[in-house]
Amino acid sequence: MTDWVAGMVVENRRWTDRLHSLRIEAAVAPFKAGQYTRLALDIDGVKVARPYSFVNPPQEPVLEFYFNSVPGGPLSNQLLAIKEGEPIWVAPEATGFLTLDEVPEAEDLWLLATGTAIGPFLSILATEEPWRRFQRIRLAYSVRHGVDMSYRERLDAHVKERPGQFDWIPCISREQMADSINGRITTALADGRLEQRAGCALGPEQSQVMICGNPHMVKETIALLKERGMQKNLRRAPGHITVERYW
Ligand SMILES: Cc1cc2nc3c(=O)[nH]c(=O)nc-3n(C[C@H](O)[C@H](O)[C@H](O)COP(=O)(O)OP(=O)(O)OC[C@H]3O[C@@H](n4cnc5c(N)ncnc54)[C@H](O)[C@@H]3O)c2cc1C
C-alpha cells in the first residue's frame, strides 16, 4: 500500500512576500471541512512532511492550502518557491477534529483564527451545514498587518449572501486600520470590543466557539472563555470550545 498520493501544483498564488496559497490536484480520500492532511516534498533525498488544513470545501475537487513561510523553516520555504506543474506529495487520508461534527447545537457559532488558520474556517463556511445549524456566525480573524488579511473577498461574499447571519471581525495587532479592531482577539474578547462589534454576546447559554492557530492565542482564549463558564467539548462531556493548534 502506498503511503503518499502524487499530486501536482496547479497554482501558487502569492498574497505577500511571506503568504501564499497552493491549489493542488491529487486523488485523495474524501475529508470533512475543517480537517487537515499532510503535504510533503523530497528535500535532499528526504521526504519532509507537515500538516496543513484544507481551505477548499470537500465538494471542490481541486485542493487548496494557505501558507505562511516561517524563517528558516524546512518545508514552508520550499513550498513558497514551488511552481505550477511541479509535483507534491499529499497524504491519502485527512484527519483532525476541528469539524462541525464535534460541535453541539447552539444559537451562535464563533470562529476565532490567527493568520493562516483562517483556512479551515473558509472550508467550513463553504459548506451548507453551518448556515443550516446556527442563527448567527461570527468570525474573528487576527493578523499583524492589514496586508496579511488574505481571503477578505470570500468573507465579504458570505456577508453579502447571509446578511445578519454572518459577519467577520478583522483584528489587526500592529497597525490601526479603519473598520478593524486594533489589537489581538484575546484583548478584544477581554475588554468587550469583540462582542460589541459582533452585535451579540458570547457565553455558555447561546454560543459554541471554534479556535484555530497560534497556540498562545488558543491557550489565552480558552482561559478567558473558562472564566465565562465555558468548557472544552469532549465526547463524553459536551462543552462549548473546539480547538486546533498549529504548533
Ligand atoms: C494540525 C495543523 C495544521 C496546520 N495547518 C497549517 C496551515 O494550514 N497553514 C500553515 O501555514 N501552517 C499550518 N500548520 C503549520 C505547518 O505544519 C508547519 O509547521 C509550517 O508550515 C512550518 O513548516 P516548516 O517546516 O517550515 O517549519 P517547522 O519546523 O514546522 O516550524 C518551525 C516553527 O515555526 C513556527 N510556525 C509553524 N507554523 C507556523 C505558522 N503557520 N505561522 C507562524 N509560525 C509558525 C513554530 O514556532 C514552529 O516551531 C499546521 C500545523 C498543524 C499542527
The ligand as a Gaussian input file, in Angstrom:
#p B3LYP/6-31G(d) Opt

LIG

0 1
 C       -2.969000      20.490000      12.576000
 C       -2.048000      21.505000      11.925000
 C       -2.478000      22.187000      10.798000
 C       -1.648000      23.146000      10.203000
 N       -2.103000      23.843000       9.132000
 C       -1.323000      24.825000       8.594000
 C       -1.814000      25.619000       7.509000
 O       -2.938000      25.410000       7.003000
 N       -1.003000      26.597000       7.033000
 C        0.251000      26.845000       7.573000
 O        0.943000      27.764000       7.086000
 N        0.724000      26.097000       8.573000
 C       -0.022000      25.097000       9.094000
 N        0.473000      24.331000      10.101000
 C        1.900000      24.500000      10.462000
 C        2.751000      23.652000       9.451000
 O        2.525000      22.283000       9.656000
 C        4.259000      23.914000       9.541000
 O        4.690000      23.811000      10.884000
 C        4.674000      25.262000       8.975000
 O        4.319000      25.363000       7.594000
 C        6.169000      25.483000       9.085000
 O        6.823000      24.403000       8.471000
 P        8.408000      24.379000       8.395000
 O        8.846000      23.008000       8.008000
 O        8.894000      25.480000       7.505000
 O        8.879000      24.715000       9.874000
 P        8.570000      23.878000      11.208000
 O        9.827000      23.182000      11.593000
 O        7.355000      23.013000      11.042000
 O        8.171000      25.021000      12.210000
 C        9.142000      25.888000      12.769000
 C        8.456000      26.834000      13.745000
 O        7.640000      27.757000      13.016000
 C        6.535000      28.195000      13.791000
 N        5.296000      28.021000      12.961000
 C        4.771000      26.874000      12.458000
 N        3.697000      27.112000      11.701000
 C        3.530000      28.445000      11.695000
 C        2.579000      29.301000      11.088000
 N        1.571000      28.818000      10.286000
 N        2.693000      30.628000      11.291000
 C        3.699000      31.132000      12.072000
 N        4.623000      30.355000      12.689000
 C        4.548000      29.032000      12.501000
 C        6.572000      27.368000      15.063000
 O        7.201000      28.137000      16.079000
 C        7.433000      26.198000      14.696000
 O        8.045000      25.628000      15.838000
 C       -0.344000      23.383000      10.721000
 C        0.094000      22.665000      11.830000
 C       -0.747000      21.759000      12.443000
 C       -0.257000      21.013000      13.669000

